[in-house]
Amino acid sequence: MGRLFGTDGARGIANKEITVDLALAIGRAAAMVLTSEDVKHPTFVIGKDTRVSGDMLENALSAGLTSVGANVIILGVVPTPAVAFLVKQFNADAGVMISASHNPFEFNGIKLFNEDGYKLPDEIEEKIEDIVLDRAHTVKLSYDGDIGRTSYSSEAVSLYIEHIKKTIDGDLSGMEIALDCSNGSASKTAEKLFTELGAKVHILSAEPDGVNINADCGSTHMENLMEYVKKNKLKAGLAFDGDADRCLAVDENGNLVDGDFLIAICAKDMKERGVLRGNAVVGTVMTNMGFNKFCDENGLRFEATKVGDRYVLEEMNLSGYNIGGEQSGHIIFSDFATTGDGQLTAVQLLDIMKRTGKSLSELASIMKRYPQVLLNVKISNEMKPKFYTDRHIKEEIKRINKYLDSRGRILVRVSGTEPLVRVMLEGENYEEISHLAEEAASVVKDRLG
C-alpha cells in the first residue's frame, strides 16, 4: 500500500485529506506518468459518483490535466466500471473516477485507469506519488495554444448500458425485482438498464442529493432491501454501492446472498456451459471457508489473493481465468469487464435464474457459509505502519490460530481504503469465534487505537 494510493485509489475526507490542491497535483502527475511524451495532447475521461464534493474535485482534476496539455472528456455521474469501459470506447489515454465507493458522503477518492481500462499497478502509482509528494520531477506546464481542452459527453450512460445488455443472449422478461441504487452512480443507470432488458423493477434509494449516498442503503445496509423483497414477494433484490462496482443480492425469502455465493452460482453455471477458463475461480484471503468446500465438491480450483479486486484481477490476467471477486460484492467477469461491476453481476445472476428456472434461494443452496465475525478497530492512518511490526498483535494472532487449529482461522489486516484494522474470525462455532474476535480486537485497540 502506497503513501497516497491504497488498494482502491487515493481516498479520504474531501477538502481535508482529498483536497483541491491534491486533485490538481494528481491530475498533472497522472498526465506525466500515464502518457507518452510523443503525444502532445493526451486524452483523459473523468467520471464521478453523486457526492457533493464531486464537482469540486472534477474541476480540480480537469484543471490539473489541461494545465499540462491534456484534453479532458467529462462523463458526468457514471459507475466506476463505466469509466473503465469508456476509456477504450473513446480511445482515451487514461481514465479517472472520483468516488469513495461504499464510504459515507464526506469521503471522496480518486481512482486511475490506464488506456486499457485497468486499475494501475503499484509501481505506476508509486511514480505518481513521487511526483505529487516528493516533487521527484518538474511539472512542465503548457502555455498558449498548447493548453488542453475540456469537453462533455452526452452518451456515456447510454454506451455503458448498451454494453451491459450485450453480455447476455436473452432478456429478463418475467423477472420482478427490486434495485437499491444506494443514492449513487446506479441511480443514473440501473432503472433504464434493467427495464430495457425486460424486467419489472422496483427502484429504491435512487434520489441522490449529494449527502445521502450509501446512507442506510445500498450494499452496505441491506436491511431495507431484504424487508422490501420479502414483503412484495419479488424474485430477487440487487443492491449496489456508491459507485456501483459492487453487488449483493437478496433472495425471494429476504435472505442475504453475498459475493461468495454470487461467485459460486456464476462459476458453477460457467463450468456447466463450458466457458469457465482454467476450471478455476479467484478470491481473496477473506473468502469464506465454505467457498473452498464448494470448490472441492464441484471440481473447481480456488486461488486466493490479497484483499482488493485489483489483486484478484492481476491473478486472473496472469493465469487466464475469467471470474473472480470478493465477498463484499466486487465481482469481475473478465470476458466483459476490466474491473468489478455491480450491474454486470446482477444481469449475469438474473440471466442464470431465468435460464434455469431456479429461484435464487435454490441456486444459493450450492454453498454453505461458515460463521464469520468481522470487527473493525478505528486507528489513525499514521498508526497503520506500526501494525506490521507490533509484537503483541503478532503473538495474539498466533495464540488464536493455535487454539482454533483446523476448526477455524483468524485474519487481521489493515484496511486499504479506511482508517481501520479489520479483525476477522471464521469457524464452526459462532459463540467461540465471537469471543476470540473481541479478544483480538481489544489487543489491536490497546496497541494502535
N, C-alpha and C positions, 0 to 999 in steps of 0.2 A: 504494500500500500504506500503510495507516494505522499509527499508533503502537502500537495494541493488536491490531487485526484485520489478518491477512494475506489471502491470496487465498481462504482457506477457514476463516475464523473466527479466534478467538484460540487460540494453541497454544504449548505449552512444557512443560517438565518439571513434573510435578504436585508441588505443595507447595513448589516453588522459584519458578517463574515463573507457573504457573497455580495460585494459592493459594485457600484457602477465603475469605479476605477479598476477593480479586479476584472470585471467583464470586458472592459475596453482592452486591458492588457492581454487577456486570454485571446481575444479576437486577433490582435496584432501578432501574438506569438504563434497562434494556430496557422495563420496565413504563411508565416515564415517556414514552419516545420512541415506542414502538410502539402505544400505546393512546390512545384519546380521553379527555379529561378528563370527558366526559359519561358514560363507563362507570365505574360505581362499583367493580365487581369484574370486571375483565377476566380472561380465562382463558388460561393457558399450558399447553401439553403439553410434557413433558420425557422424552426418551429417552436411552439411553446404550449404549455397547458393553460389552465384558466386562473392561475394565481394573480393577485392584484399587482405583484411585483414583476410580472412577466413582461409588460410593456416597457418598463424601465430598463430591464436587462437586455431586452431585444434591441432597444435603441442604442445602448452602450456597445453591445457586440457588433452591431451594424456599423457604428461609428469607428470602432477599432479596426474592423476589416476594411472598410472603404478608405480609411486613412493611410493604409499601406498598399492601396491599389486594387484590392479585391472587390469584385461585384457581389452583391447580395440579393437573393430572392427570398422574400418574406412569405412564409407559408401560412401564417396565422396559427390559430389553435388547431392542432392535429395530434394524434397519438405519436409516441416515440417511434414505434415501428414504421409509421408513415414517413417520418424523416429519413430513416434508413433506406426505405424503398425509393423515395423520391430523389435521393442523391443520384442514383443511377438513371432514373427517368429523365431528369433534367440535365444529364451529363455534367453534373457539378463535380468540383474537385474535393469537396468535403461537405459535411452537414453538422448542424448544431441543434440540439434540443434543450430548451430551457424548462427544466422541471425538477422537482424534488420527489417525484414518484408518489409513494404512499405516505410521505410525511405531511404534517399539518401545513396550513397555508403560509405561515410566517417563514417557512423554509423555502429555499429555491436552489436550483443547481444548474450546472452546465455540462451536458454530455456531448462528446465529439465523435463523429463518424468519418471514416476515410472515404475515398472515392468509390469504393465497392459496397458501402453501406455497413461496414463492420465497426464495432467499437475499437478504440485504439489500444494496441498492446502497451504494456508497462513502459518499454523503452522509449516509445514515441511520446507518451505522456511525460516522461522524465525530461525530455528535451524541451517541451513546452514549459514545464516547471522551472527549468534552469533559466529560461529567458525571463519568465514572469517574476520569479522570486530572487534570482541571483544576478539578473541582467547579464547573463553569460554572452549575449550577442547584442550588438547595437541594432535597434529597430530603425529601419530605413523608411522614412515617411515619403509619401507621394505628394507631388505638387502639380498645380495647373491642370492640364487635361488628363494626367495620369491618376488622379483621384478616382476611386471606384464609385460605382453607381448602385442604387438600391431600386428594386422593382418588387411588385406584389403579385403573387399567383392567385388566380381565382378558381383554379381547377385542382388544387392539391387534394381536397377532400374527395372529390368525385373520382380522381385517378386511383387513390388508395382503395376506395370502396370497390371499384371495378376489379382491382387486383385480387382482393379477398374473395369476391364472388366466384372468380375463375378457379379457385383452389378445390372446388368440388364439382362433380359432374351433374348432380341433380339439383333439387331445390329443397326448401324447408317447409313446404306447404303442409298444413295439418299440424304444425307444431305451435302450441300456445305457450309462450314463455314470458318470464319477467327478466328485465335487464336493469341492473343497478349501475349507473354510469359514474357514480362517485362525485358528481358535480365537477367532473374533469373533462379530459380530452374526448372521451367516448360520447359525451353529450352532443358533440358535433357530427358523430358518425354512426353510432350504434342503431338508432331507430331507422335511419334510411337503409343501412346495410341489411339488417335482418328482415325488414319489411319487403325490400326488393327481392330477397331470397324466398319470399312467400310465407314467412312466419307471422303469426298474430302476436304482437308484442305489447307488454305492459311495461311502461318506462318509469323507473324510479330514480330519484336524485340526478336529474338532468337539467337543473336550473342554476348554473354557476353564477355566483355574484362576486367572485374574487377572493372570498374568505371562507367559503363553505366547502371547498374541495377536501375530500376524504373525511369530512366531519360527520361522524356517526353513520357512515355509509361506505359503500364500496367493498373491496376485497379484504379490508382490514376490520370491517364491522359488519358481519354477515347476519346479525340477528334479525333486522327488519326484513331482509330478503327471505330468510328462512321461514318467518311467520307468514309473509305475503304469499309465497308459493303454496304453502300448505292450505292456507285459508281460501285461496282462489282456485285450488285444485288444478294447478298448472302442471305441465310435463316437466319443467325444469326452471331454474333461475340461474342467471350468469351474472357475476359481479366483477367489475374491473377496478383497477386502482386509478390514481390521478392522471397518469399519462398513458393508461390503457395498454401497458405491456404485460400486465398480469391478468389472469382469470382464475377465479374459483367458482365452483358450481354448487347448486342445491338440488337435491333430488325431489321427486314428487311428494315425498313424505316430510319434506322440510329439513332433511339431514344434509350436513355439510359434506361436500366431495372436494377434497383438497387437491393440490397439484400432483402429489404422488399417485393418487387414484386416477386422475385425468391422464397422466403419462402412461400408467399401466393399461388403461382402457384403449388408448390410442395405439400404443405399441403392439398390443395383442391383435388389434384389428389390422395393423400394418403387416404384421407377420402372416396373418391368415390370407391377406391379399397379395402376399409375395413382394411387398415393396419395402420391407424393413431391411436396411442395409447392414451387413455385418452381423445380423441376428443379435444386435446389441442396443442397449439404452444407456444414456449418460445421465447421472445425477450428481449429487454432492454428498459431502460427509454428513449433512443434515437430513438426508433422505431416510425415511422411516425404515426400521429393520424389517417391517412387513413387506416392503417392496423387494428386498433381497430374496425373501422367501417366495414371493410371486414369481420372480425371475427364474429361480431354481425350478419351480413347479411347471413353468411354461417353456423351459429350454432356452432362456434368454441369458445373455451375458450382461452383467451390470458393471459399469465403470463409474467410479466416484471421483469427483474433483473438489477443489476448494470451493467455498461458498461464493456465489456470484455467477450470473448467467454468462458473463464474458469467459469464465474459465470452462464452463460447460461447453460453450461454443468452440473454444480452442481445441478441446479434446475431440469434439465431433468432427471438426475440419481436419484435424491431424489423422484421425483413424477412418474417416469416411462414413461416419454414422449420420443418420438423418432424423433422430429425435432425442431430445434430452431436456432437462429442466430442473426446477426446484419445487419443493413443497409449497412455497409461497405463491405459486401460480405462474412464475416465469417459465414458459414452455416454448422451446424452439423447434420448429419444423423446417429444417434447412433446405428442404425441397422448394419451399415457398418464401422463406424469410431469412434475414441475416441477424435477427435478434428476437427476443421474446415478443410475442404478440397475443394479447388477450383476446381480441375479437377473432383472430385466425383460429386460436384454440377453441373458442366457443363454436365456431362454424364447423370445425372438424368433429367435435363431440356431438353436436346435434345431427350432423350427417350420419354418424355411426348409429345413433338412436333410430333415425328414420330408416336406414338401410336394413338394420337387423330386426326392427320392430320391438326391441327390448327397452324396458324402462331404464332410467338412469340408476335406480337402486339395484336392478338386476345386473347391469353392467359393472357397477362398483363392487359387487359381491365377489369378484375375482381376486380381491386382495383383502387381507385382514390387517388392520392397523394396530401396531403395538402401542400401549400407553406411552405418552411423551409429555414431559413437563419442560416448559421454556420460561426462564426468569431473566429479566433484563435489569442489569445493575447500571445506574447512571454514573458516569465518570466524565471528567473533562477531556477534551481532545489532547491536552498536554500530558495527561497521565497514561494515554494509550500505550506508548512505547515501554513503559515500566511493567506492563502486563507480561511481556515476554521474558523478563529476567527475574520476576519475583519468585523467590524460593518457596515461600509459604503456599502460594497458589499452586505451584507445581506439585508440592507434597500432598495437598488436599485432593487434587485430581488423581494422583497415583493411588492414594488411600481408597478412594471411592471405586476406582476401576478394579482394584484388587478385591474389594468386598463384593462387588457385583459379579465378578468372574464372567461366566458365559450367560448370565441371566439378564444382562443389560449393559449399558455404556454411558459414559459422561463425555460431553464435548463442551469446552469452554473456549470462547473466541471473542476477539474484538470485532465489533460491527464496522463494516467498511463504509457505511452510509450515515450512521448516527453516533452520538457520543455515549455509547453503551458497551458493556461487556455482556454477552449473551451466555447464559448457563443452561445447557440442555441435557436432560437425562431421559433415558429411554429404557424400558424393561417390562417384565411380565406383571409386576405388582405396582399399581399406581400409587398406593399409600407409601410404599417403600421409597420409590424414586422421588416422590414429592418431598419427603423428609430430607433425603440426601441433597436434593436441589437447593432447599433452603439453607442447609449447612454450607454448601459450596458457595452460594451467593453471599452468605454472611462473611465468609473469608475474603471474597473479592471486594466487598464493600469496605471491610476494615482496612484492607491494604491499599485500595485505589480510590474509594468513593470520597 
